[in-house]
Amino acid sequence: MKRFAVFQLPEESKFIRDLYFMSAKEIAEISDEYRMVALVNAKTLDDVFTVGNVGPESKIERVEPMHSVSVGDIIQDVIDDKTFVVAKYGFEEINMKESV
């Protein structure tokens, strides 16, 4: 079992409406706008997606209010320090910007 951090844009973000249409590169460029909302115990990125949508809740440690995991959300593998965006089909690896 691994730990993954889930990052989502706050609802008041000016990018929230366009998120579904943005490329992974564009999302990486605004990744400093994201907030970590949860830590999820899962085996794979697909498992994070499933747990973030249907549970079980016992595998989620919420740190802020969150919506279900969906396109445009960022998932970071805490162990391997790799970061991915949820794409329309699967996941794409990105490099997150550092928050200032």
PyMOL commands that set and color helices and strands:
alter all, ss='L'
color gray80, all
select helices_A, chain A and resi 16-21+24-29+31-33+45-54+57-59
alter helices_A, ss='H'
color red, helices_A
select strands_A, chain A and resi 2-8+35-42+60-62+74-77+82-86+91-94
alter strands_A, ss='S'
color yellow, strands_A
deselect
rebuild
show_as cartoon
